[in-house]
Amino acid sequence: MRLSLPFLLPLVAFGLLQPVLARAGETLPERDLKKIVEQERRLLESSAKQGDKLDPEAFRVQAQEICHDYELLLHDSPNYALAYADYGHLLYKLGMSKAAVGMMLKADQLDPSIPLVKNQIGDYLAEAGKPLEAVNYFLAAIKLAPDEPLYHYQLGQLLYTARDDFIKSGDWSRAQVDDAMHHAFQRAAELAPDRIEFTFRYAESFADMDKPDWDGALKAWAALEEKSKTQLDRETMRLEAANVLIKQGRFPAARLLLATVTVPALNGQKQKLVAQLPAVPAK
């Protein structure tokens, strides 16, 4: 049983590709790119605030204008790797993944040292069903930026979702895939201990291995419960811990823990776990 939280992994911070430039040393293409990136930031932030009230046609027109500005910049500066990378990042967020990866590949050709470019090419390849190619780009991104938790997280997700592909390749054993996956999630959690999408996934990963580490899982869920700031979050972690106790056959402990879960929103998940407990013998 996999209990889920409504987490949406945020994209890498906007404008991460754009370096901090000294004003005195800026070139004209650098200044132009900064202006475009700022326009893009304002558009996407405004659109996010509008939510359901967003005017799709107005958004399309403004996005097209920004894309046109990118095209002009690249026409005048055809070897500007960061411009290709930023443009590809925008196209990716607009759902134009094929065009986006074309820009990213061009950026990578011009400058193979941009980690976000490697990561987004890996994203595209993973979504295209090419995990054995994607993994090399994720690993390259990690090598370039070892302290970026997102890259470790995405490597872990790739190894988990495409485990069979890696094993069938003959280059990975099940134990190697499991170990690399678990380590990737652990590293993401270590680098961003306040990002629940990373720490939650790390705690889940103890059960994703061929030989689950149930004791390790219990410690991870207990640690998350201790850090949780709301009753809903704390009791969610208890449900996860109760699930582990049931897997271990520790039914009395699971029953006691489930009795402490009282948030109505979690009742459905709670009852699914209660149904897995053996009946208490009548006295």
HELIX and SHEET records of a PDB file:
HELIX    1   1 ARG A   23  GLY A   25  5                                   3    
HELIX    2   2 LEU A   28  GLN A   50  1                                  23    
HELIX    3   3 GLY A   51  LYS A   53  5                                   3    
HELIX    4   4 PRO A   56  ASP A   76  1                                  21    
HELIX    5   5 ALA A   81  LYS A   93  1                                  13    
HELIX    6   6 SER A   97  LEU A  110  1                                  14    
HELIX    7   7 PRO A  115  GLU A  127  1                                  13    
HELIX    8   8 PRO A  131  LEU A  144  1                                  14    
HELIX    9   9 PRO A  149  THR A  161  1                                  13    
HELIX   10  10 ARG A  163  LYS A  168  1                                   6    
HELIX   11  11 ARG A  174  LEU A  191  1                                  18    
HELIX   12  12 ILE A  196  SER A  205  1                                  10    
HELIX   13  13 TRP A  214  LYS A  227  1                                  14    
HELIX   14  14 GLN A  231  LYS A  247  1                                  17    
HELIX   15  15 PHE A  251  LEU A  258  1                                   8    
HELIX   16  16 PRO A  264  LEU A  266  5                                   3    
HELIX   17  17 ASN A  267  VAL A  274  1                                   8    
END                                                                             
